[in-house]
Amino acid sequence: MMKTSTAIRRGAAAVVMGGVAVGAFAVPANAAPSLDAIKQCESGGNYQAVNASSGASGAYQFLDSTWAGMSQSAGYAHAADAPAAVQDAAAAELMARSGASQWECSSMISSGSYSAPAAAASVSTQSSSVQEAAPVEQAAPAAQQAAPVKETAPVQETAPAQESAPVAQAPAVEYSAPAAPVQQAAPAAGTYTVQAGDTLGTIANKLGVNGGWEALYAANSGSVADANLIFPGQVLNIPA
């Protein structure tokens, strides 16, 4: 921090060599401190550090009045608002212009009254024991048991199908065609025995049957099924 405000003291990291902690910025007495040593003494290397009492800010703890006079401060109201590279450049400009005396820490570093506190950092050597492995995280508990499956609602039984009423079958009516009226034979005037070679026509001509062979056939319809088929010895009625 600038000499006009109270400094923020932060510890700098120490390097452990062979198990012995050495201050990261051990500066010989009366030697001009480096900007890195000043930065660690002022803020612990924190570029966003802010001193609540003095208002100094940034890694080098610039007061706002000092920061405003730096060529790199344009666009940044406070040092802590600027990127690290801009703060480093402003500190280098102030160091080149006014020397390390602008920082309160510079006299402490030069006199040897300040040494960065050592931060323990273990370095493995051949004689050192193997570091114990980090405990293995226990596996996550087994997945929760699946929620019981809801029983499906019982399927409603379908109502039995109503039996259809028996169809009244109409009584089968047998149809019989009316029998052809039997032509009554004309009253016979006598009989004739069929001779070989006779036909109804020759017989009707020979006997002079009135109405011809048709009348002779009608008179014998009960015994002659076919007018063209008569047999020798067959007795025919001769119509009057």
C-alpha positions as CSV (number, residue, x, y, z in Angstrom):
1,M,0.0,0.0,0.0
2,M,1.0,3.6,-0.5
3,K,2.6,5.0,2.7
4,T,-0.4,7.2,3.4
5,S,-2.6,4.2,4.3
6,T,-2.6,1.2,6.5
7,A,-1.2,-1.9,4.8
8,I,-3.1,-5.2,4.3
9,R,-0.8,-8.0,5.3
10,R,-1.3,-11.3,3.5
11,G,0.9,-14.3,3.7
12,A,2.9,-15.4,0.6
13,A,3.2,-19.0,-0.3
14,A,6.4,-20.7,0.8
15,V,8.4,-23.3,-1.2
16,V,9.2,-26.5,0.7
17,M,12.6,-28.0,-0.4
18,G,13.5,-31.2,1.3
19,G,11.0,-30.6,4.0
20,V,12.3,-27.1,5.0
21,A,10.0,-24.1,4.5
22,V,11.7,-21.1,3.0
23,G,10.1,-17.6,2.7
24,A,9.0,-17.0,-0.9
25,F,10.5,-13.5,-0.8
26,A,13.5,-13.6,1.4
27,V,15.2,-10.3,0.5
28,P,18.7,-9.5,1.8
29,A,18.9,-6.5,4.2
30,N,19.1,-3.1,2.6
31,A,18.3,-4.6,-0.9
32,A,15.7,-2.8,-3.0
33,P,12.5,-4.9,-2.9
34,S,11.1,-6.3,-6.1
35,L,7.5,-5.6,-7.2
36,D,6.7,-9.2,-6.6
37,A,7.8,-8.8,-2.9
38,I,5.9,-5.6,-2.6
39,K,2.8,-7.2,-4.1
40,Q,2.9,-10.1,-1.7
41,C,3.6,-7.8,1.3
42,E,0.8,-5.4,0.4
43,S,-2.0,-7.7,-0.6
44,G,-0.8,-11.3,-0.7
45,G,-1.0,-11.1,-4.5
46,N,-4.7,-10.4,-4.6
47,Y,-5.5,-8.1,-7.5
48,Q,-9.0,-7.4,-6.1
49,A,-7.9,-6.6,-2.5
50,V,-9.5,-3.5,-1.0
51,N,-8.5,-1.8,2.3
52,A,-11.8,-0.9,3.9
53,S,-10.2,1.8,6.2
54,S,-8.0,3.6,3.6
55,G,-9.7,2.8,0.4
56,A,-6.5,1.5,-1.1
57,S,-7.1,-1.3,-3.6
58,G,-5.5,-3.8,-6.0
59,A,-2.5,-6.0,-5.6
60,Y,-0.2,-3.0,-5.0
61,Q,-2.7,-1.1,-2.8
62,F,-2.9,2.1,-4.8
63,L,-4.7,5.0,-3.2
64,D,-7.3,6.4,-5.6
65,S,-5.4,9.7,-5.7
66,T,-2.2,8.0,-6.7
67,W,-4.0,5.6,-9.1
68,A,-5.6,8.6,-10.9
69,G,-2.1,9.9,-11.8
70,M,-1.0,6.7,-13.5
71,S,-1.1,6.6,-17.3
72,Q,-2.7,3.1,-17.2
73,S,-5.6,4.1,-15.0
74,A,-7.8,5.5,-17.8
75,G,-11.2,3.8,-17.7
76,Y,-10.7,2.3,-14.2
77,A,-11.9,4.3,-11.2
78,H,-10.0,2.1,-8.7
79,A,-6.9,-0.1,-9.1
80,A,-8.9,-3.2,-8.1
81,D,-11.1,-2.6,-11.2
82,A,-8.2,-3.0,-13.6
83,P,-6.9,-6.3,-14.9
84,A,-3.8,-7.8,-13.4
85,A,-1.6,-6.7,-16.4
86,V,-2.7,-3.1,-16.1
87,Q,-2.0,-3.0,-12.4
88,D,1.5,-4.6,-12.9
89,A,2.2,-1.9,-15.6
90,A,1.1,0.9,-13.3
91,A,3.2,-0.4,-10.4
92,A,6.3,-0.6,-12.7
93,E,5.6,3.0,-13.8
94,L,5.4,4.2,-10.2
95,M,8.5,2.1,-9.3
96,A,10.5,3.7,-12.2
97,R,9.3,7.2,-11.4
98,S,9.5,7.3,-7.6
99,G,11.2,4.1,-6.5
100,A,10.0,1.5,-4.0
101,S,9.8,4.0,-1.2
102,Q,6.3,4.8,-2.3
103,W,5.2,1.6,-0.6
104,E,5.2,1.3,3.2
105,C,6.2,-2.4,2.8
106,S,9.4,-1.5,1.0
107,S,11.2,-0.4,4.2
108,M,10.1,-3.5,6.0
109,I,11.3,-5.7,3.2
110,S,14.6,-3.9,2.8
111,S,15.3,-4.0,6.6
112,G,14.5,-7.7,6.8
113,S,11.7,-7.1,9.3
114,Y,9.2,-8.6,6.9
115,S,9.3,-12.2,5.6
116,A,6.5,-13.8,3.8
117,P,4.9,-16.5,6.1
118,A,5.7,-20.0,4.9
119,A,2.8,-22.0,3.6
120,A,3.3,-25.7,4.1
121,A,3.6,-27.5,0.8
122,S,4.8,-31.1,0.8
123,V,7.4,-32.2,-1.8
124,S,7.8,-35.9,-2.2
125,T,11.4,-37.2,-1.8
126,Q,12.8,-40.7,-2.2
127,S,12.8,-41.2,1.6
128,S,9.3,-39.8,2.1
129,S,6.5,-42.3,2.6
130,V,3.8,-42.6,0.0
131,Q,0.9,-40.3,0.8
132,E,-2.1,-42.1,2.0
133,A,-4.7,-42.3,-0.7
134,A,-7.8,-40.2,-0.2
135,P,-10.6,-42.3,1.2
136,V,-12.8,-43.7,-1.5
137,E,-16.2,-42.4,-1.4
138,Q,-18.7,-45.0,-0.6
139,A,-20.9,-46.0,-3.4
140,A,-24.3,-44.4,-3.4
141,P,-26.8,-46.5,-1.7
142,A,-28.5,-49.0,-3.9
143,A,-31.3,-47.6,-5.9
144,Q,-34.5,-47.3,-4.0
145,Q,-36.7,-50.2,-4.4
146,A,-39.1,-49.7,-7.1
147,A,-42.5,-48.6,-6.0
148,P,-44.9,-51.6,-5.9
149,V,-46.7,-52.0,-9.1
150,K,-50.2,-51.0,-8.8
151,E,-52.5,-53.9,-9.2
152,T,-54.6,-53.6,-12.3
153,A,-58.2,-53.2,-11.7
154,P,-60.0,-56.6,-12.2
155,V,-61.4,-56.9,-15.7
156,Q,-65.1,-56.8,-15.6
157,E,-66.6,-59.9,-16.9
158,T,-68.7,-59.3,-19.9
159,A,-72.3,-60.0,-19.4
160,P,-73.4,-63.3,-21.0
161,A,-74.9,-62.8,-24.3
162,Q,-78.6,-63.1,-24.3
163,E,-79.7,-66.2,-26.1
164,S,-81.8,-65.3,-29.0
165,A,-85.3,-66.4,-28.9
166,P,-85.8,-69.6,-30.9
167,V,-87.2,-68.8,-34.3
168,A,-90.5,-70.4,-34.8
169,Q,-90.1,-72.6,-37.8
170,A,-93.1,-72.8,-40.0
171,P,-94.2,-76.4,-40.5
172,A,-92.9,-77.7,-43.7
173,V,-95.7,-78.1,-46.2
174,E,-95.2,-80.7,-48.7
175,Y,-96.5,-79.7,-52.0
176,S,-97.9,-82.3,-54.2
177,A,-98.8,-81.4,-57.7
178,P,-102.3,-82.4,-58.4
179,A,-102.6,-85.6,-60.3
180,A,-103.5,-85.3,-63.8
181,P,-107.1,-86.2,-64.3
182,V,-107.3,-89.7,-65.5
183,Q,-109.1,-89.8,-68.8
184,Q,-111.8,-92.1,-68.4
185,A,-111.8,-94.7,-71.0
186,A,-114.8,-94.7,-73.4
187,P,-117.1,-97.5,-72.8
188,A,-115.7,-100.5,-74.7
189,A,-117.6,-102.1,-77.6
190,G,-115.4,-105.2,-77.5
191,T,-111.8,-106.3,-77.1
192,Y,-108.9,-107.0,-79.5
193,T,-105.8,-109.1,-79.0
194,V,-102.7,-107.5,-80.4
195,Q,-101.0,-109.4,-83.1
196,A,-97.4,-109.2,-84.1
197,G,-96.8,-106.0,-86.2
198,D,-99.9,-104.3,-84.9
199,T,-99.9,-100.6,-84.0
200,L,-102.7,-98.5,-82.5
201,G,-103.1,-96.8,-85.8
202,T,-103.4,-100.1,-87.9
203,I,-105.8,-101.6,-85.3
204,A,-108.0,-98.4,-85.4
205,N,-108.1,-98.5,-89.2
206,K,-108.7,-102.2,-89.3
207,L,-111.6,-102.0,-86.8
208,G,-112.9,-98.6,-87.9
209,V,-112.5,-97.1,-84.5
210,N,-114.3,-93.7,-84.4
211,G,-111.6,-91.1,-83.4
212,G,-108.8,-93.2,-84.8
213,W,-105.7,-94.3,-82.8
214,E,-106.1,-91.4,-80.3
215,A,-109.5,-92.7,-79.2
216,L,-108.1,-96.3,-79.1
217,Y,-105.2,-95.0,-76.9
218,A,-107.5,-93.1,-74.6
219,A,-109.7,-96.2,-74.2
220,N,-106.6,-98.2,-73.0
221,S,-104.7,-95.5,-71.1
222,G,-104.7,-97.6,-68.0
223,S,-102.8,-100.5,-69.6
224,V,-100.9,-98.7,-72.4
225,A,-98.3,-96.3,-71.1
226,D,-96.8,-95.3,-74.5
227,A,-98.9,-95.0,-77.6
228,N,-96.0,-96.3,-79.6
229,L,-95.4,-99.3,-77.5
230,I,-97.8,-102.3,-77.5
231,F,-97.0,-106.0,-77.2
232,P,-98.4,-109.0,-79.1
233,G,-101.0,-110.8,-76.9
234,Q,-102.0,-107.6,-75.2
235,V,-105.8,-107.2,-75.0
236,L,-107.1,-103.8,-75.9
237,N,-110.5,-102.3,-75.3
238,I,-112.2,-101.2,-78.5
239,P,-114.3,-98.0,-77.9
240,A,-117.9,-98.0,-79.2
